[in-house]
Amino acid sequence: MSRDLLTLVAERFKVLAEPARLELLHALRSAELTVSELVESTGLGQANVSKHLQLLHTHGFVHRRRDGLYTRYGLADSDVFRLCDIVCGRIERDTEARHRMLRAT
């Protein structure tokens, strides 16, 4: 991999390193939503949601489209959840292994 490609990959991982952005992606997993609907679903503030959506849009994680007076946000590609499923599965296995070790001692 070239240094430029590694830099781009690192930038995408940085975008995913914020729990609020992961929460927004999770909320968008099942449907397109407006900022107001995302605020209601996540409990995050409107300005915070808007800021994170802009970054997610800039890096290609979400798309947006006008729907009358509203802008609806949706996942640009659900492949991000394959990565999340891998990481979550690994965390679950590690946690279970630690619990087994603790019970054994």
KEFI-847349 format. One record per residue (C-alpha): residue number from 1; x, y, z. Coordinates in steps of 0.5 Angstrom, whole numbers. Example, Ala and Ser with C-alpha at 12.3 -4.5 7.8 and 13.67 -1.06 7.14 Angstrom:
! residues 2
{num: 1 | u: 25 | v: -9 | w: 16}
{num: 2 | u: 27 | v: -2 | w: 14}
//
This chain:
! residues 105
{num: 1 | u: 0 | v: 0 | w: 0}
{num: 2 | u: 2 | v: 7 | w: -2}
{num: 3 | u: 3 | v: 12 | w: 4}
{num: 4 | u: -2 | v: 16 | w: 1}
{num: 5 | u: -7 | v: 10 | w: 1}
{num: 6 | u: -5 | v: 9 | w: 8}
{num: 7 | u: -7 | v: 16 | w: 10}
{num: 8 | u: -14 | v: 16 | w: 7}
{num: 9 | u: -15 | v: 9 | w: 10}
{num: 10 | u: -13 | v: 12 | w: 17}
{num: 11 | u: -17 | v: 19 | w: 16}
{num: 12 | u: -23 | v: 14 | w: 15}
{num: 13 | u: -22 | v: 10 | w: 21}
{num: 14 | u: -21 | v: 17 | w: 25}
{num: 15 | u: -28 | v: 19 | w: 23}
{num: 16 | u: -31 | v: 12 | w: 26}
{num: 17 | u: -27 | v: 13 | w: 32}
{num: 18 | u: -32 | v: 18 | w: 35}
{num: 19 | u: -38 | v: 14 | w: 39}
{num: 20 | u: -43 | v: 20 | w: 37}
{num: 21 | u: -42 | v: 18 | w: 29}
{num: 22 | u: -42 | v: 11 | w: 30}
{num: 23 | u: -49 | v: 12 | w: 34}
{num: 24 | u: -51 | v: 16 | w: 28}
{num: 25 | u: -49 | v: 11 | w: 23}
{num: 26 | u: -53 | v: 6 | w: 27}
{num: 27 | u: -59 | v: 10 | w: 27}
{num: 28 | u: -59 | v: 10 | w: 20}
{num: 29 | u: -58 | v: 3 | w: 19}
{num: 30 | u: -66 | v: 2 | w: 18}
{num: 31 | u: -68 | v: 8 | w: 14}
{num: 32 | u: -67 | v: 15 | w: 12}
{num: 33 | u: -68 | v: 20 | w: 17}
{num: 34 | u: -68 | v: 28 | w: 18}
{num: 35 | u: -63 | v: 32 | w: 23}
{num: 36 | u: -69 | v: 32 | w: 28}
{num: 37 | u: -71 | v: 25 | w: 27}
{num: 38 | u: -64 | v: 23 | w: 29}
{num: 39 | u: -64 | v: 28 | w: 35}
{num: 40 | u: -70 | v: 25 | w: 37}
{num: 41 | u: -67 | v: 18 | w: 36}
{num: 42 | u: -60 | v: 19 | w: 39}
{num: 43 | u: -61 | v: 24 | w: 44}
{num: 44 | u: -55 | v: 28 | w: 41}
{num: 45 | u: -56 | v: 36 | w: 40}
{num: 46 | u: -58 | v: 39 | w: 34}
{num: 47 | u: -52 | v: 42 | w: 33}
{num: 48 | u: -48 | v: 36 | w: 34}
{num: 49 | u: -52 | v: 32 | w: 30}
{num: 50 | u: -51 | v: 37 | w: 24}
{num: 51 | u: -43 | v: 37 | w: 25}
{num: 52 | u: -42 | v: 30 | w: 25}
{num: 53 | u: -47 | v: 29 | w: 19}
{num: 54 | u: -43 | v: 34 | w: 15}
{num: 55 | u: -36 | v: 30 | w: 17}
{num: 56 | u: -40 | v: 23 | w: 15}
{num: 57 | u: -42 | v: 26 | w: 9}
{num: 58 | u: -35 | v: 29 | w: 7}
{num: 59 | u: -32 | v: 22 | w: 8}
{num: 60 | u: -37 | v: 18 | w: 4}
{num: 61 | u: -41 | v: 15 | w: 10}
{num: 62 | u: -48 | v: 18 | w: 9}
{num: 63 | u: -51 | v: 21 | w: 3}
{num: 64 | u: -57 | v: 26 | w: 3}
{num: 65 | u: -63 | v: 28 | w: -1}
{num: 66 | u: -68 | v: 34 | w: -1}
{num: 67 | u: -75 | v: 32 | w: 1}
{num: 68 | u: -79 | v: 38 | w: 1}
{num: 69 | u: -77 | v: 42 | w: 6}
{num: 70 | u: -73 | v: 37 | w: 10}
{num: 71 | u: -66 | v: 34 | w: 8}
{num: 72 | u: -66 | v: 26 | w: 9}
{num: 73 | u: -60 | v: 23 | w: 11}
{num: 74 | u: -58 | v: 15 | w: 9}
{num: 75 | u: -52 | v: 11 | w: 9}
{num: 76 | u: -48 | v: 11 | w: 3}
{num: 77 | u: -46 | v: 4 | w: 3}
{num: 78 | u: -48 | v: -1 | w: 9}
{num: 79 | u: -41 | v: -4 | w: 8}
{num: 80 | u: -39 | v: 0 | w: 14}
{num: 81 | u: -43 | v: -5 | w: 18}
{num: 82 | u: -39 | v: -11 | w: 16}
{num: 83 | u: -33 | v: -8 | w: 19}
{num: 84 | u: -37 | v: -6 | w: 26}
{num: 85 | u: -39 | v: -13 | w: 26}
{num: 86 | u: -32 | v: -16 | w: 26}
{num: 87 | u: -30 | v: -11 | w: 31}
{num: 88 | u: -36 | v: -12 | w: 36}
{num: 89 | u: -35 | v: -20 | w: 35}
{num: 90 | u: -28 | v: -19 | w: 37}
{num: 91 | u: -30 | v: -15 | w: 43}
{num: 92 | u: -35 | v: -20 | w: 45}
{num: 93 | u: -30 | v: -26 | w: 44}
{num: 94 | u: -25 | v: -22 | w: 48}
{num: 95 | u: -30 | v: -20 | w: 54}
{num: 96 | u: -32 | v: -28 | w: 54}
{num: 97 | u: -25 | v: -30 | w: 55}
{num: 98 | u: -23 | v: -25 | w: 60}
{num: 99 | u: -30 | v: -27 | w: 64}
{num: 100 | u: -28 | v: -35 | w: 63}
{num: 101 | u: -21 | v: -33 | w: 66}
{num: 102 | u: -24 | v: -29 | w: 72}
{num: 103 | u: -29 | v: -35 | w: 74}
{num: 104 | u: -23 | v: -40 | w: 73}
{num: 105 | u: -19 | v: -36 | w: 78}
//
